[in-house]
């Protein structure tokens, strides 16, 4: 795979700028799931000036009054002094942060217009939080209760809570009560009576910053912002509104919050009556309600499920009556209906808000990227663009922080303005020298506006010097990159990076995962529009391969660079040319299995068998399973090859000198839950999400294992850990307390990476390892695997190390 390993990512684009018109026809090559972009447009009438037309062209640039607008500027707080500093440094374009209330607007606007500056107004007041019931039994839980106890916990913003007292061993609910919360403090006495461990589950009614109030709260915010816009003179310098709903610290996790706003309940009631054709009996069956005789859809719209994921209890709760009802949790579709109504409300009100704003001032409406599950991810976003918050100065840091926002815009049906709204170069010396490479990297990825956080005076001056050059060079408005998407779960081997021909590999939230084929060939599957696409490439050098299929006439083949892969039907499959650039396979749900990968896995299995024989380890069970899968290869290549690889991996770990612990195979723990997660080792992780402090004891996950070496042993953990919380992680083993020393390395899947936590020596006999997280509110972790390896361990995604590397020249059964 061609990669940019040094310098800026945009180096591959510079030499081709002069050839852009000739290359335009190449962009007609659209990969599955992509559609041609259309322009968004409007007409803005400044105070005391003539109307100005604008549009977003297919290259994701803003065309203002017939000319490309490619701003290079800074992001500043809303003050006259900040405007003056930017102007003095030679900066003409800014994003200025101002509250929806209008406080302090006019002096800032007057200064901006007097200085002839161009600006976007970023609404920095907090988005209206929704009021409802938080359903996070993973987070709002108190464990380890074995005796009469008085509990006090802080739940800011909560007014009351439903509290369940549950026996941990069997889930029996011992007590259900509604508790009032005073000044954000939960105070509760519990008595388990028996010595069995009990758990307290708390379902607080509260205002949630993670869930936007798309009902009364957003209506009030809209009215305030519209009044502010009407009252102030918006001059010729205005270029857009950023964050129209206000600043949002984070998005909620799906299936974690049920609004109680009356407007939401009315919308939910209408949706249910329509979806179930007025038949309450059908709703009760679909929701798995066992003994509840609902009397109306109004009552149904009040019900709150008391589980999320694998945690909680199989019940629904009616906040109006305090009643609970038993539910068949595995089959219930209540969460699906709740999420549908919330998602529809978010998308609908985003559209209405954008429409209302444009009636007052018709300028581009842009939203900062907040995550995959935001309203702008529905493919028909009412916004005109998205803004990324980027961090770092190396090509990999820049691309990783900017890729998801770019992916969202590139997947819109209409072209959207793509800007870097907050470029954070960090702290330290020499930031001014790092500015130009970062801007080049973002331009190469398709960004068409750049705003730097420039608190440093030298950096501010550097932006002022760079801005005129970028604004004058309109080349970027005449071309765009061609995205090639991979599911985020397939990160490693797929990576965010530039590909030849103005194409970029970008992550997406689409269904899919990596397909493990072996050492020489990489593959992933991505699901788009109900169909699968397989992407295949050679890791080292081009080769001619035979791909095994049960129905070889169905697959269709195309290459990224437009070259002919020369598919040829042969017995049992298709021969194709495979290069280091992606080969795209469509029109089949079969996993393409290269014949060379079958030879590779068979050779590895033979080597492992020889080693096992030398160690006098019985492998008859694995031999039988492997031969059975090998015999079924012609009948079902994909399924049987996957089984063959799993058998080899299992035998390899049985013989390995290192210990690989799957985090979900935990002993004693007070972590939240075991979660299914695509793109991770064994498909599951041990998750921790808490909104209640665990006190001084913190959170522990205990593992017992037999060491395989008495030599110096490195300890590594594969996990998703927020940067600010890495100091809270400890591993306690062999009488030592180890902390993170290095990482994350070898990133993979949805945010996972490897961390080195030190080294130790292990004695013979059973050992115990404890992963400890210092307690605190808002802790959120996910642990995938733990490795104890003698010597030196080099992480490689979810792949365990092996001493067997098949080169293709090895013959089966020979080393």
C-alpha positions in Angstrom: 0.0 0.0 0.0 1.4 3.4 -1.0 1.8 5.5 2.2 3.0 9.0 2.9 5.6 8.4 5.6 7.3 11.7 6.0 6.8 15.4 5.2 3.3 16.5 4.6 0.4 14.5 3.3 -0.2 17.0 0.5 3.2 16.4 -1.1 1.6 13.9 -3.5 -0.9 16.6 -4.6 1.5 19.5 -5.4 3.0 18.3 -8.7 -0.5 17.4 -10.0 -2.1 20.8 -9.5 -1.3 21.9 -13.1 -2.9 18.8 -14.4 -6.2 19.2 -12.5 -8.4 19.8 -15.6 -7.1 16.6 -17.2 -7.7 14.7 -14.0 -11.2 15.8 -13.6 -12.6 12.9 -15.6 -11.0 10.5 -13.1 -13.3 11.8 -10.4 -16.3 10.3 -12.3 -15.1 7.0 -10.9 -17.4 6.7 -7.9 -17.0 3.8 -5.6 -20.0 2.0 -4.1 -22.2 4.2 -1.9 -21.0 7.5 -3.4 -23.2 9.9 -5.3 -22.5 13.0 -7.4 -22.5 16.2 -5.3 -24.8 19.2 -5.9 -24.4 22.8 -4.8 -26.1 24.5 -1.9 -26.7 28.2 -2.3 -28.3 31.3 -0.9 -28.4 35.1 -1.0 -27.3 37.2 1.9 -28.4 40.9 2.3 -26.0 42.8 4.6 -27.2 45.8 6.6 -27.1 48.8 4.2 -25.7 46.9 1.3 -26.8 45.0 -1.8 -27.6 41.3 -1.7 -24.7 38.8 -2.2 -25.2 35.3 -3.7 -23.2 32.3 -2.4 -23.0 28.6 -3.0 -21.0 25.5 -2.0 -19.4 24.1 -5.1 -18.8 20.4 -5.7 -15.3 20.8 -4.3 -16.6 21.7 -0.9 -15.5 25.4 -1.2 -17.7 28.4 -0.5 -18.2 30.6 -3.5 -19.1 34.1 -2.3 -20.3 36.8 -4.7 -19.0 34.6 -7.6 -15.5 34.1 -6.2 -13.9 31.3 -4.1 -13.7 32.2 -0.4 -10.8 30.2 1.1 -10.3 31.7 4.6 -7.1 31.2 6.5 -7.5 32.9 9.9 -7.9 32.4 13.6 -10.6 31.4 16.1 -11.0 34.1 18.8 -13.2 34.9 21.8 -15.9 37.5 21.3 -14.1 40.7 22.4 -13.0 43.9 20.8 -9.4 43.3 22.0 -9.2 39.9 20.4 -10.4 41.4 17.1 -7.7 44.1 17.3 -5.0 41.6 18.0 -6.0 39.5 15.0 -6.1 42.6 12.8 -2.7 43.8 14.0 -1.2 40.5 13.1 -2.5 40.8 9.5 -5.4 38.3 9.9 -8.5 39.2 7.9 -10.7 36.1 8.6 -11.9 34.9 12.0 -14.3 32.7 13.8 -15.6 34.8 16.7 -17.3 33.1 19.6 -20.4 34.9 20.9 -23.4 33.8 23.0 -26.9 33.3 21.6 -28.2 35.9 24.0 -26.6 38.7 22.1 -24.6 39.9 25.1 -21.5 41.8 23.8 -22.3 41.4 20.1 -22.5 44.9 18.8 -19.1 46.3 19.8 -17.4 43.2 18.4 -19.4 43.3 15.1 -18.7 47.0 14.8 -15.0 46.4 15.2 -15.0 43.6 12.7 -16.8 45.7 10.1 -14.7 48.8 10.8 -11.5 46.7 10.2 -12.9 45.2 7.0 -12.7 41.7 8.3 -14.6 38.6 7.3 -16.1 36.4 10.0 -18.2 33.4 11.1 -20.1 33.7 14.3 -19.7 30.7 16.5 -22.5 30.3 19.1 -20.6 29.4 22.3 -23.5 29.2 24.8 -24.4 25.7 25.8 -26.9 23.8 23.8 -30.3 23.4 25.5 -30.1 20.2 27.6 -33.0 17.8 27.5 -34.8 16.7 30.6 -35.6 13.1 31.0 -34.5 9.8 32.6 -31.0 8.6 32.3 -31.0 4.8 31.6 -27.4 3.9 32.2 -27.3 1.0 34.6 -23.7 0.5 33.5 -22.8 3.9 34.9 -25.4 4.7 37.6 -24.7 1.6 39.8 -23.2 1.0 43.2 -21.8 -2.5 43.8 -20.4 -4.4 46.7 -23.2 -3.8 49.3 -23.3 -6.6 51.8 -24.4 -4.9 54.9 -26.7 -2.0 56.1 -25.2 1.1 54.5 -25.9 4.8 54.1 -25.1 6.0 50.6 -24.5 9.5 49.4 -23.6 10.2 45.8 -23.5 13.4 43.7 -25.7 13.5 40.6 -25.6 17.1 39.3 -28.8 18.3 37.7 -30.9 15.5 39.0 -34.2 16.2 40.8 -35.4 12.6 41.5 -34.5 9.0 40.8 -36.0 5.6 40.6 -33.8 3.3 42.7 -33.7 -0.5 42.5 -32.0 -2.6 45.1 -31.0 -5.9 43.4 -29.4 -9.1 44.5 -26.3 -9.5 42.3 -26.2 -13.3 42.1 -29.6 -13.8 40.6 -31.0 -10.3 39.7 -33.8 -10.5 42.2 -35.2 -7.0 42.9 -35.5 -6.5 46.6 -36.7 -3.0 46.7 -38.0 -0.3 44.3 -38.5 3.2 45.4 -38.7 6.8 44.1 -36.2 9.1 45.8 -36.1 12.9 45.7 -32.6 14.4 45.1 -31.8 17.6 46.9 -29.1 20.0 45.6 -27.8 17.2 43.3 -27.1 14.8 46.2 -28.6 11.3 46.3 -29.0 10.2 50.0 -30.1 6.6 50.6 -30.2 3.9 53.3 -30.0 0.3 52.1 -30.2 -2.9 54.0 -29.6 -6.2 52.2 -30.7 -8.2 55.2 -28.8 -11.3 54.0 -25.0 -11.5 53.5 -25.4 -11.7 49.7 -23.9 -8.9 47.6 -26.4 -6.4 46.4 -26.3 -3.7 43.8 -28.1 -0.3 43.7 -29.3 0.8 40.3 -30.1 4.4 39.9 -32.3 6.0 37.1 -32.1 9.7 37.7 -34.5 12.2 36.2 -32.2 15.1 35.2 -31.1 17.6 32.6 -28.6 15.9 30.2 -26.0 18.0 28.3 -25.4 14.9 26.2 -29.0 14.9 24.8 -30.0 18.1 22.9 -33.4 19.3 23.9 -35.1 19.1 20.5 -38.4 20.2 21.9 -39.2 23.2 24.1 -35.5 23.9 24.9 -34.5 24.2 21.2 -37.6 26.3 20.5 -36.5 28.7 23.2 -32.9 28.8 22.0 -34.1 29.4 18.4 -36.3 32.3 19.4 -33.4 33.9 21.4 -30.9 33.5 18.6 -33.3 34.8 16.0 -34.1 37.9 18.1 -30.3 38.4 18.6 -29.7 38.3 14.8 -32.6 40.7 14.1 -31.4 43.2 16.7 -27.8 43.5 15.4 -26.4 45.0 12.3 -24.9 42.1 10.3 -22.6 43.7 7.8 -20.8 42.6 4.6 -18.1 40.7 6.5 -20.4 38.0 7.8 -19.8 34.6 6.1 -21.7 32.1 8.2 -23.1 30.9 11.5 -21.2 28.1 13.4 -22.9 25.8 15.9 -26.5 27.1 15.5 -27.8 24.9 18.3 -25.0 26.1 20.7 -22.0 24.3 22.0 -22.4 20.6 22.9 -19.8 19.0 25.1 -20.6 15.5 23.9 -23.3 13.4 22.3 -25.3 10.8 24.3 -24.7 7.2 23.8 -27.7 5.6 21.9 -30.2 3.8 24.2 -29.2 5.8 27.3 -31.7 8.6 27.8 -35.5 8.9 27.5 -36.8 12.5 27.3 -39.8 13.4 29.4 -40.7 16.7 27.6 -44.4 16.8 26.9 -43.8 17.6 23.2 -41.6 14.5 22.9 -44.3 12.3 24.5 -46.9 13.7 22.1 -44.7 13.0 19.1 -43.9 9.5 20.5 -47.6 8.9 21.1 -48.4 9.8 17.5 -45.6 7.7 16.1 -46.8 4.6 18.1 -50.4 5.0 17.1 -49.4 5.2 13.4 -46.7 2.5 13.5 -49.0 0.0 15.3 -52.1 1.0 13.4 -54.0 1.8 16.6 -53.6 -1.7 18.0 -52.3 -1.6 21.5 -52.1 -5.4 21.6 -49.6 -5.4 18.7 -47.5 -2.8 20.5 -47.5 -4.9 23.7 -46.3 -8.0 21.8 -43.6 -6.1 20.0 -42.4 -4.5 23.2 -42.5 -7.8 25.0 -44.8 -6.6 27.8 -45.8 -9.7 29.7 -48.7 -8.7 32.0 -49.3 -5.0 31.3 -52.7 -4.1 30.0 -52.0 -0.7 28.6 -55.1 1.5 28.3 -53.8 4.0 25.7 -50.9 5.0 23.5 -50.5 8.0 25.8 -49.6 5.6 28.6 -47.3 3.7 26.3 -45.4 6.9 25.3 -44.6 7.4 29.0 -42.9 4.1 29.6 -39.1 4.0 30.2 -37.1 0.8 29.7 -34.9 0.0 32.7 -32.1 -1.7 30.8 -29.5 -0.7 28.3 -27.2 -3.2 26.6 -26.6 -6.1 28.9 -27.2 -4.2 32.2 -30.3 -3.3 34.0 -33.5 -5.2 34.7 -36.2 -6.5 32.3 -38.8 -3.9 33.2 -40.4 -0.7 32.0 -41.3 2.2 34.3 -44.1 4.7 34.2 -42.9 7.9 35.8 -46.4 9.3 36.1 -47.8 6.4 38.2 -44.6 4.9 39.6 -45.6 1.5 38.3 -43.2 -1.0 36.7 -44.0 -3.8 34.3 -42.2 -7.0 33.3 -40.7 -7.2 29.8 -39.1 -9.9 27.7 -35.9 -7.9 27.4 -34.2 -9.8 24.5 -37.1 -9.4 22.1 -38.4 -6.0 23.1 -38.3 -3.3 20.5 -39.1 -0.4 22.8 -35.6 1.1 22.5 -35.8 1.0 18.7 -39.0 3.0 18.7 -37.7 5.6 21.2 -34.5 6.0 19.2 -36.4 6.4 16.0 -38.5 9.3 17.4 -35.5 11.1 18.9 -33.5 10.8 15.7 -36.4 12.0 13.6 -37.0 15.0 16.0 -33.3 16.0 15.8 -33.2 15.9 12.0 -36.5 17.7 11.6 -35.7 20.5 14.1 -32.2 21.0 12.7 -33.8 21.6 9.4 -36.4 24.0 10.9 -33.7 25.9 12.8 -31.5 26.3 9.7 -34.5 27.5 7.7 -35.5 30.0 10.4 -32.0 31.4 10.6 -31.8 31.9 6.8 -35.0 33.9 6.8 -33.2 36.4 9.0 -29.7 36.2 7.5 -29.1 33.8 4.6 -25.5 32.7 5.2 -24.0 29.2 5.4 -25.0 27.3 8.5 -22.1 25.1 9.7 -21.9 22.7 12.6 -18.8 21.4 14.4 -18.5 17.6 14.0 -19.6 15.9 17.2 -19.7 12.2 16.4 -21.1 9.6 14.0 -24.6 9.6 15.6 -25.4 13.3 15.1 -28.3 14.7 13.0 -25.9 15.5 10.1 -25.3 11.8 9.6 -28.7 11.1 8.1 -27.5 11.8 4.5 -29.9 14.8 4.1 -28.4 17.3 6.5 -30.0 20.7 6.6 -26.7 22.3 7.3 -24.4 23.8 4.7 -21.2 22.4 6.1 -19.2 20.8 8.9 -16.2 22.1 10.9 -13.5 19.9 12.3 -11.5 20.4 15.5 -8.1 19.1 14.8 -5.0 18.6 17.0 -1.4 17.7 16.5 1.3 18.6 14.0 2.4 15.3 12.4 0.7 14.0 9.3 -0.8 11.1 11.2 -2.1 13.3 14.1 -3.7 15.7 11.6 -5.3 13.1 9.4 -6.6 11.1 12.3 -8.3 14.1 14.0 -9.7 15.5 10.7 -10.7 12.3 8.9 -14.1 11.7 10.5 -15.5 15.2 9.8 -14.3 14.9 6.2 -15.9 11.5 5.9 -19.3 12.9 7.1 -19.3 15.7 4.5 -18.1 13.4 1.7 -21.0 11.1 2.4 -23.7 13.8 2.1 -25.9 13.7 -0.9 -25.2 17.4 -1.5 -21.8 19.1 -1.4 -21.1 20.7 1.9 -18.6 23.3 3.0 -15.7 21.6 4.8 -13.6 23.7 7.1 -11.1 23.2 10.0 -12.8 25.4 12.6 -10.3 24.8 15.4 -6.8 23.9 14.5 -4.9 23.2 17.8 -1.1 22.9 17.3 -0.5 22.3 21.0 2.0 24.1 23.2 5.7 24.7 23.0 8.3 26.4 20.8 8.3 26.5 17.0 4.6 26.3 16.4 4.9 29.0 13.7 7.2 26.7 11.7 4.7 23.8 11.9 1.7 25.9 10.7 2.3 25.6 6.9 2.7 21.8 6.9 -0.5 21.4 8.9 -2.5 23.6 6.6 -1.1 21.7 3.6 -2.2 18.4 5.1 -5.7 19.7 5.7 -5.9 21.1 2.2 -4.8 17.8 0.8 -7.7 16.0 2.7 -10.2 18.4 1.1 -10.6 21.2 3.7 -11.4 24.6 2.2 -11.2 26.9 5.2 -8.6 26.9 8.1 -9.0 28.6 11.5 -6.1 28.3 14.0 -6.3 28.5 17.8 -3.4 31.1 18.1 -2.9 32.2 21.6 0.8 32.3 21.0 1.9 35.7 19.5 4.4 34.2 17.1 1.8 31.7 15.8 -0.7 34.6 15.4 1.8 36.5 13.3 2.6 33.4 11.3 -1.1 33.0 10.5 -1.2 36.6 9.4 1.7 36.0 7.0 0.3 32.8 5.6 -3.3 34.0 5.2 -2.9 36.3 2.1 -1.1 33.6 0.2 -3.8 31.0 0.8 -6.6 33.4 0.1 -5.1 34.4 -3.2 -4.5 30.8 -4.4 -7.9 29.6 -5.5 -6.6 26.3 -6.9 -8.1 24.4 -4.0 -11.6 25.5 -5.0 -11.2 23.7 -8.3 -10.5 20.2 -7.2 -11.5 17.8 -4.5 -10.4 14.4 -3.2 -12.2 11.2 -4.0 -13.0 9.3 -0.8 -12.7 5.6 -0.4 -14.4 4.5 2.8 -13.6 1.8 5.2 -15.6 0.8 8.3 -14.0 2.3 11.4 -13.9 -1.2 12.9 -11.5 -2.2 10.1 -8.9 0.4 11.2 -5.6 -1.5 11.0 -5.1 -2.8 8.3 -7.0 0.1 6.7 -5.8 3.5 7.6 -6.6 7.1 7.0 -4.2 8.2 4.3 -3.7 9.6 0.8 -3.9 7.2 -2.1 -2.8 7.9 -5.7 -5.1 9.8 -8.0 -6.4 12.4 -5.5 -8.1 9.7 -3.5 -8.3 9.3 0.3 -8.9 6.4 2.5 -11.3 7.6 5.2 -13.2 5.9 8.1 -17.0 5.7 8.2 -19.7 4.4 10.6 -20.8 1.9 8.0 -21.3 -1.8 8.9 -18.3 -4.0 8.3 -15.1 -5.3 9.7 -11.6 -6.5 8.8 -11.3 -10.0 7.3 -8.2 -11.8 8.5 -6.6 -13.6 5.6 -2.9 -13.9 6.6 0.5 -12.3 6.4 0.5 -11.3 2.7 -3.0 -10.0 1.9 -5.3 -7.6 3.7 -9.1 -7.4 3.4 -12.2 -5.7 4.9 -15.9 -5.8 4.2 -18.0 -2.7 4.2 -21.8 -2.7 4.1 -23.6 0.1 2.2 -27.2 0.2 1.0 -27.8 -3.4 2.1 -25.0 -4.8 0.0 -21.5 -5.8 0.8 -18.3 -4.6 -0.8 -15.0 -6.4 -0.2 -11.7 -4.5 -0.5 -8.6 -6.5 -1.0 -4.9 -5.6 -1.4 -1.4 -7.1 -1.3 0.7 -6.0 1.6 4.0 -6.2 -0.2 4.0 -6.7 -4.0 1.6 -7.3 -6.9 0.6 -10.8 -7.5 -1.7 -12.9 -9.6 -4.1 -14.8 -7.3 -7.0 -17.2 -7.5 -10.0 -16.1 -5.4 -12.2 -19.0 -4.2 -16.0 -18.6 -4.6 -18.8 -21.1 -4.6 -20.4 -18.9 -7.4 -17.5 -17.4 -9.2 -19.7 -15.8 -11.9 -21.3 -13.3 -9.6 -18.5 -11.1 -8.3 -17.6 -7.9 -10.1 -14.1 -6.4 -9.9 -12.7 -2.9 -10.2 -9.4 -1.3 -9.3 -8.8 1.9 -7.5 -6.5 3.3 -10.2 -8.7 2.3 -13.1 -6.4 -0.5 -14.3 -7.9 -3.8 -15.5 -7.5 -6.5 -12.8 -8.0 -9.0 -15.6 -10.5 -11.4 -14.0 -10.6 -14.9 -15.4 -13.0 -17.6 -14.5 -11.3 -20.8 -13.4 -12.5 -23.9 -11.7 -13.7 -23.0 -8.2 -13.0 -19.3 -8.5 -11.6 -16.3 -10.3 -8.0 -15.3 -11.1 -7.3 -11.6 -10.8 -4.3 -9.3 -10.6 -3.8 -8.0 -7.0 -1.7 -5.0 -6.3 -0.9 -2.9 -3.3 -3.8 -0.7 -4.2 -7.4 -1.8 -3.2 -9.2 -4.2 -5.4 -12.9 -3.6 -5.1 -15.3 -6.7 -5.2 -19.0 -6.2 -5.4 -22.2 -8.2 -6.2 -21.4 -11.0 -3.8 -21.8 -11.7 -0.1 -19.1 -14.4 -0.2 -15.7 -13.6 1.4 -13.1 -13.7 -1.3 -10.5 -16.3 -0.2 -7.1 -16.2 -2.0 -5.8 -19.7 -2.7 -2.3 -18.5 -1.5 -3.9 -17.7 1.9 -5.2 -21.3 2.1 -1.6 -22.6 1.5 -0.2 -20.1 4.0 -2.6 -21.2 6.8 -2.0 -24.9 6.1 1.8 -24.4 6.2 1.4 -22.5 9.6 -0.7 -25.3 10.9 1.9 -27.9 10.0 4.6 -25.9 11.7 2.5 -25.7 14.9 1.8 -29.4 14.9 5.5 -30.2 14.7 6.2 -27.9 17.7 3.3 -29.4 19.6 4.7 -32.9 18.9 8.1 -31.8 20.3 6.4 -30.6 23.5 4.2 -33.8 23.7 1.0 -31.8 23.5 -2.1 -33.6 22.3 -3.5 -31.9 19.2 -5.9 -34.6 18.0 -9.0 -32.5 18.6 -7.6 -29.6 16.5 -6.4 -31.9 13.8 -9.9 -33.2 13.4 -11.5 -29.8 13.3 -8.9 -28.5 10.8 -9.3 -31.4 8.4 -13.1 -31.1 8.6 -12.8 -27.4 7.6 -10.3 -28.1 4.9 -12.5 -30.8 3.4 -15.4 -28.3 3.3 -13.4 -25.5 1.6 -14.8 -26.2 -1.9 -18.3 -26.3 -0.6 -18.0 -23.0 1.4 -14.6 -21.3 1.0 -15.4 -18.3 3.2 -16.9 -20.0 6.3 -14.4 -22.9 6.3 -11.4 -20.7 5.8 -12.4 -18.5 8.8 -12.6 -21.7 10.9 -9.2 -22.8 9.7 -7.7 -19.5 10.7 -9.4 -19.6 14.1 -8.0 -23.1 14.8 -4.4 -22.0 13.8 -4.7 -18.9 16.1 -6.0 -21.0 19.0 -3.2 -23.5 18.7 -0.6 -20.8 18.2 -1.7 -19.2 21.5 -1.6 -22.6 23.3 2.0 -23.0 22.3 3.1 -19.3 22.7 5.6 -18.2 25.3 3.4 -15.2 26.1 0.1 -15.0 28.0 -2.8 -13.3 26.1 -5.7 -12.5 28.3 -9.1 -11.6 26.8 -10.4 -8.8 28.9 -14.0 -10.0 28.8 -12.9 -13.4 30.4 -12.8 -11.6 33.8 -13.1 -13.1 37.3 -14.2 -10.7 40.0 -15.0 -7.2 38.8 -17.0 -4.1 39.5 -16.6 -2.8 36.0 -19.8 -2.0 34.1 -20.3 -4.7 31.5 -19.0 -6.9 28.7 -19.7 -5.3 25.4 -19.8 -6.6 21.9 -17.6 -4.4 19.7 -16.7 -4.9 16.0 -13.0 -4.7 15.1 -11.6 -5.9 18.5 -10.0 -9.1 19.6 -12.6 -11.9 20.0 -15.4 -9.4 19.3 -15.9 -8.3 22.9 -14.4 -5.9 25.5 -14.8 -5.2 29.2 -16.4 -1.8 29.5 -16.4 0.7 32.4 -18.7 3.7 32.3 -19.7 5.4 35.5 -21.4 8.6 36.6 -21.1 7.7 40.3 -17.8 7.8 42.1 -16.6 4.4 43.5 -14.9 6.3 46.3 -11.4 5.4 47.4 -11.7 1.8 46.3 -12.0 2.5 42.6 -12.7 -0.1 40.0 -11.0 -3.5 39.7 -11.0 -6.4 37.1 -9.2 -9.5 38.3 -7.5 -12.2 36.1 -5.9 -15.4 37.1 -3.4 -17.2 34.8 -0.4 -19.5 34.7 2.8 -17.7 33.7 4.8 -19.3 30.8 8.2 -17.8 31.6 10.3 -16.7 34.6 12.2 -14.3 32.4 11.7 -10.5 32.5 8.2 -10.0 31.1 6.7 -7.0 29.5 3.1 -6.1 30.4 0.8 -4.5 27.8 -2.9 -3.6 27.7 -5.0 -3.0 24.7 -7.7 -0.5 25.5 -9.7 2.6 24.7 -8.6 5.2 27.3 -9.3 8.9 27.2 -6.1 10.8 27.1 -6.9 12.8 30.2 -7.6 9.6 32.2 -4.5 7.5 31.4 -2.9 8.4 34.7 -5.8 6.6 36.5 -4.9 3.2 35.1 -2.8 0.7 37.1 -1.9 -3.0 36.7 -1.1 -4.8 39.9 0.8 -8.0 39.4 3.6 -9.9 41.2 3.5 -7.5 44.1 4.1 -4.5 41.8 1.9 -1.6 40.7 2.6 -0.6 37.1 1.4 2.4 35.3 1.2 3.4 31.6 4.6 4.2 30.3 4.0 4.3 26.5 1.2 4.4 24.0 -1.2 4.3 22.4 0.5 2.3 19.7 -0.8 0.2 16.8 -4.2 1.8 16.8 -7.1 -0.3 15.7 -10.9 -0.6 15.6 -13.1 2.1 17.2 -10.4 4.0 19.2 -8.3 1.1 20.6 -4.6 1.0 21.0 -1.8 -0.7 22.9 -0.2 0.7 26.1 3.0 -0.5 27.6 2.7 -0.6 31.4 6.1 -1.8 32.5 7.8 -5.1 33.1 7.9 -7.7 35.8 9.1 -11.3 36.7 6.6 -14.0 37.5 7.1 -17.0 39.7 5.8 -20.5 38.8 2.3 -21.3 39.7 -1.0 -19.4 39.4 -0.7 -15.7 39.3 -3.2 -12.9 39.8 -3.4 -9.7 37.8 -5.7 -6.8 38.6 -6.5 -3.9 36.3 -7.3 -1.0 38.6 -8.9 2.3 37.7 -8.9 5.1 40.2 -12.5 6.0 41.1 -14.2 9.2 39.9 -17.3 10.5 38.2 -17.4 10.3 34.4 -14.9 7.5 34.0 -15.1 5.7 30.6 -12.9 2.9 29.5 -12.9 -0.2 27.4 -10.3 -3.0 27.8 -9.8 -5.5 25.0 -6.8 -7.6 25.9 -3.8 -7.9 28.3 -0.4 -9.4 27.2 2.4 -10.6 29.4 5.3 -11.4 27.1 8.9 -12.4 27.9 11.5 -10.3 26.1 10.1 -7.6 23.8 6.5 -7.5 22.6 5.6 -5.5 19.4 1.8 -4.9 19.2 0.1 -5.4 15.9 -3.6 -4.6 16.2 -5.6 -7.6 17.3 -3.1 -10.1 15.9 -1.1 -12.1 18.4 2.6 -12.4 17.5 3.8 -15.5 15.8 7.2 -16.8 14.8 5.8 -18.3 11.6 5.9 -16.0 8.6 4.8 -17.5 5.3 6.7 -16.0 2.3 5.0 -18.0 -0.4 8.2 -19.8 -1.2 7.7 -22.2 1.7 6.4 -25.6 0.8 3.6 -27.2 2.8 5.0 -29.0 5.8 8.5 -27.6 5.4 10.3 -24.8 7.3 
